[in-house]
């Protein structure tokens, strides 16, 4: 403990949490407050237009309340998360909140959507921090909500016009969530707002509610809102298309930047930042940490340090996706020869992965179980590795449950749902996910790979340090699937021609 850190003495002299020390000096005289409140132009008249997402969000709310009728459902936007000391991470609302309100980007920290049982099924109320007007201290003194700190916040009326929701002040939220907690069933999406979780739990205990049963009900709500996103509506599909289109432009930017990456000490950072520049210019940002893995780094599945060099003879595996302002994200991987040309070993591994991806595409259609897509890719991976004499069994023996030798070189799954989360619908039940049949409107990835680590003595020497993954975003249609990311070349000759055209 530093000698300057103030300490508060707790009971019996025990050290308690240090007091916060205010280092800012804010003027507060009546003369100053009158002066800073004066001389501002009138606010624009009128209300904003309804968000395009609003009618779709209303339909989603109706489906949710039909699934859990007669209960109060609480969906917090979430709170700021500390990055370090008094610096927060950029705010992103909880996915369930965004999905059910239609709000994206960084809206609205600390807010919550409350779906209350009503005479006509349910009432949807959005509790948000109202705008602090210019004659308030908050206007100039509050770094969390003050206009001079974070810009003009919308009024309750403006948010109501955008969303079609009834809007009330955030100060009323806790009472609205906890009232009659023993008489009315209340569920909350947990961990988005820990303080609100705790307030509800206190109210439950005070009312004599079995907390274990209440927590189980909360977890069921998380499952239901996750499964609600398994099939995308027309608005969501349009946003996914937009995210993929911007992502494709980001990959073209990467190809153009590869000569610069080769010259840089941290060439992977060049790859990462050129993509993220596109994501920020045309979207909300990236949907997840970009993987820019050159050479043997591609054999580390979640390589996000991105601090290595990019060498002319390397492959660079880039797993990246743009998140648009509505928070829907793409998730695409391409493995590119830095020189613009695949070597023979690189092409051999690449073609094997492409064959596995094509096999997965060939079986994907409505009525096929989700896990069958993975099985189709694994048949090709196992057959290839058996042909290369890398596994101590036949392909059929390796595919058996007590074999799985081929998974040494591809330990991850082939597909996951995609949407407002990069791994969307993650709380869905197994029977609704892996064991479910594909349905029109589902969006998922197909992403087989092969990874031969630089120190893998069971791999042929010429393959060591080669990692390849090909990932596309796939929409299930009425009679098959559509590759949303087909605009990015997948086949080796096409990749080489595309890269040459961009240089």
Order of alpha helices (4+ residues) and beta strands (2+ residues): alpha-alpha-beta-beta-beta-alpha-beta-beta-alpha-alpha-alpha-beta-alpha-beta-alpha-alpha-alpha-alpha-beta-beta-beta-beta-beta-alpha-alpha-alpha-beta-beta-beta-beta-beta-alpha
